[in-house]
Amino acid sequence: MSPSRKGIMLAVLQLALVASLGAKYAIDRARFPRVWAQTVAYDPDLPIRGRYLSVRLRVDAGRVYGGSEPPKGNVVNFWSDQRDVYLHAEGGRLMADPAPLPTGLRVTRWRTRTGELAAALSEPVDFFLPEHAVDPSWRKAGEELWVEVTVPAKGPPRPIRLAVKRGDTFTPLEIK
């Protein structure tokens, strides 16, 4: 077989591999539930970042922690109380429930500036940006960044698109 023919076969094989992955994600988006989740500012300290936004997703973890309170005498608002969870969509919200076995998904909780207890996935998700897009994570006062995600049966949520919430107004972002 000639080298050019081998090269063409390799290119076709790679194209088929990428196309099958794209088809899998398209089917997953149609099959699995989608929800909007508020993001938590997260700035990874990486020398090579590329063009992506790394965000942590807030989850409703009331069933994970029950009514337990943070440790007494905690002088910081963040503490390491991570628990394994599985995720699902319920009532348009990203919900975390306790997992009987390790899932690879963990939540962490903290107390916000307003005193509210909040929880988010410990591992951030990445939202890839076009090369010349403006960083959508920088928001004005009173604005919140939200991300729409697909919630698969196993594994982390997969980001689809971003939106800004100001008061009760939700505006999806057109990132170009």
Residue, then its C-alpha position, 0 to 999 in steps of 0.5 A: m500500500s502506498p504512503s499516500r493511501k495510508g495517509i488517506m485511510l488514517a485521515v478517514l479513520q480520524l474523521a470517523l472517530v471525531a464524527s462518532l464523538g460528536a454524534k454521541y454528544a448530540i444524542d446525549r443532549a437530546r436524551f438527557p435532561r438539561v438545566w441551568a446552573q449558577t456558576v461560582a467564580y473560579d480562576p485556575d492558576l495554570p500557565i497555559r490556559g487556552r481559550y476556555l472558561s473554567v467554572r464551578l457549578r452550584v448545586d442543590a445539595g440539601r439532601v447530601y448534608g441534611g440539616s448539618e451545620p458547618p463546624k463551630g469556630n470555623v473562621v473561614n467561610f470555606w471548609s473541606d467537607q466534600r462528599d460523593v454525590y450523583l447528579h440529576a435534574e429536578g424541577g429545573r435545578l441541578m440536584a446532588d444526592p448522596a452516593p452510596l459508592p464513590t462516583g468521582l463527583r464531589v460537592t463542597r460547601w461554604r457560607t456566602r457573604t450573606g450567610e447562606l450555606a451554598a454547595a458546588l461541584s468540587e471539580p470545575v467544568d470547562f466551557f470552551l470559547p472562540e479565539h477572539a471572544v470576550d471573557p464572559s466571566w467578568r460581570k457587572a455588579g448584580e449580574e450572575l453567570w449561569v451555564e446550561v448543562t446536560v446532566p448525563a447518568k454518570g460523570p460530570p455535567r456537560p456545558i452547552r451555553l452561558a447566560v447572564k442573570r440580572g434580577d429576574t431577567f435571564t439573557p443567554l449570551e451569544i459568544k462569537 
